[in-house]
């Protein structure tokens, strides 16, 4: 990526952070937009760059916030009614809003001291994986899929910012990212569900249902590659 392009990305990122803090943004969409900008810029930086390290921390601070949002706004709502009713009352007795506000406060504390430089070195070209789409697809194991998904994300953002955009490749990478993202969200949702001390019998039913959903997504994705 040319210097003027990465400089433009830095300006956009700095503007977003300033707007984020000034307007005390904290909605699900706001957090999502912040994370996208972070990953876009991170994918273009050398891993040992100070800004890259700062961005990793922002992403880390926002991970729990996003997990909370996905759990309540997507995962629980999409559960079959028979399972949803069994856990809904117990889960909503917990003060989840307080937990989210606590996470938001930590995120803001870091954003307020963040220093965005005017320029940074571009990531070396040899770090780019040219044939990433054609890498061997991993088995349905959480850690392996997670690593593959992160790599796919980096490649996607690089492709989106390339002078020679390949829309077909971007579409393929986006489909892979979204499918693996849903699988990862389901894993995280199960972990959070377990933390609420749901009755073992009920949890096992939901766990089995979620695992079946992940297998369907995985098989469909694998077949499409």
C-alpha positions, 0 to 999 in steps of 0.5 A, a space after each residue: 500500500 502506498 504511503 498516501 493511502 496508509 496516511 489517509 487510513 490513519 487520519 480516518 482512524 484518528 477522526 473516528 476515535 475523536 468522534 467516538 470519545 466526544 459523543 460517548 458512543 457505546 451502542 452495538 453498531 458503534 462498537 462494531 464500527 470501531 472494531 472494523 476500523 481497528 482491524 482494517 488499519 492493523 492489517 496494514 501495519 507491522 506487528 511490532 509497530 507501537 500503533 499496532 500494539 495499541 490497536 490490539 489492546 483496543 480490540 482486546 478491550 472491546 472483545 467482551 463488549 461484543 460478546 455480550 452484544 452478540 449473546 443477547 442480541 443474536 444468540 439468545 434470540 435465535 435459539 428455538 423457543 423451547 430452549 429460550 424460555 428455559 434460560 431467559 428468566 434466569 439469565 435476565 435476572 443477572 445485571 448484564 447492563 452493569 457488566 457492559 458499562 464496566 467494559 465500556 468504561 475500560 475501553 474509553 479509559 484507553 482510547 482517551 490516552 491513545 496517540 495516533 501518529 501522522 505516519 507509520 511504516 507499511 507492512 512488508 510485501 512478503 508478509 502478504 499471503 497471496 494464495 490464502 483462499 486456497 490454503 488447506 481448510 482446517 478441521 472443525 476445531 475451535 482454535 484452528 478455525 479461529 487462527 484461520 479466521 484471523 488470517 482471512 480477515 487480514 487478507 480481506 482488508 488488504 484486498 479491499 485496500 489494494 489498487 488492483 481490487 479483485 471483487 470475486 476474491 473479496 466476496 469469497 474471503 468475506 463469505 469465509 470470514 462471516 461463516 467462521 465468525 458465526 461459528 466462533 460467536 456460537 462457541 463464545 455464546 456457549 461459554 457465556 451461557 455456562 457462566 450463568 450456572 444454567 441447569 446441566 440438563 438444559 445446558 447440554 441440550 442447548 450445547 448439542 443444538 449449537 454444535 449441530 448448527 456449527 457443523 451445518 455452517 462448517 459443511 456448507 462453507 467447506 462445500 463452497 470452497 
